């Protein structure tokens, strides 16, 4: 009985010593002042020049595997589908478009899973729209679904320009209009046409005559 108690006490003391011992397996932090990221190489984190960077000019992404480029510039494993140059996803040999990466867990759905819930956007995967009471998936960096303005920018609707109305071609001949003007003058001379009406009609008929000349 005494031996078992002594063994238990020794085990407890050993655990206490291990808990109090400083951790030596933690990787050092970046030497740039104020940075708390872990060192990758050259005593710096990736953001401050550590690790392998894509050799493409102006690209700030990681170089993948034994290649010197990021996935967007041809680095890492490529999709094995014939003619495809996209990067393979995860441990699969294909890109998302050709069945690589995680698939939606909804029964019968073959689309790519988005976010941590293993669902495609059509079945609620990815981030939800930030609009109140909206459960649809957000698109891009807008945080909104398509209904509320998310996704790629679309050109605003512009009303078509108003159609230019062409002046109707006169249907009366020059002789007919001239005859109407003469008849109107005869009625006015006999006092059968008010002056205001006469002046207005004379102006209209004269314009028609000018169009027919």
ZINORMO-V823759 format. One line per field, one symbol per residue. ss: DSSP state (H for helix, E for strand, - for the rest). psi: psi as a letter, one per 20 degrees, with the letter a starting at -180 (. if undefined). burial: b if it has 16 or more other ideal C-beta (glycine too) atoms within 10 Angstrom, else e. A space follows every 10 residues. Layout:
ss=???
psi=???
burial=???
This chain:
ss=-HHHHHHHHH HHHHHHHHHH --------E- -------E-- E--E------ --E------- -E-------- HHH----E-- ------E--- -----HHH-- --E------- -E-E----E- HHH----E-- ------E-E- ---E------ ---------- ---------- ---HHHHHHH HHHHHHHHH- ----HHHHHH HHHHHHHHHH HH-
psi=ghghgghhgg gghgghghhi qqpiipqrqp ippipjqqpg rkkqrghkir apqpippjpj rqppcjrjrr hhkjraqqpj ppipjrqqpc jqjrrhhkjr aqqpippipj rpqpaijkqr hhjjraqqpi ppjpjrqqpb jhjqrhhjjr aqpqpqpppq qppppqpppp iqrghgghhh gghhhghhhj kipqgggggg hggghhhghh hi.
burial=eeeeeeeeee eeeeeeeeee eeeeeeeeeb eeeeeeeebb eeebbbebeb ebbbebeeee ebbbeebebb bebbbbbbbe beeeebbbbe ebebbbebeb bbbbebeeee ebbbeeeebb bebbbbeebe beeeebbbbe ebebbeebeb eeeeeeeeee eeeeeeeeee eeeeeebeeb beebeeebee eebeeeebee eeeebeebbe eee
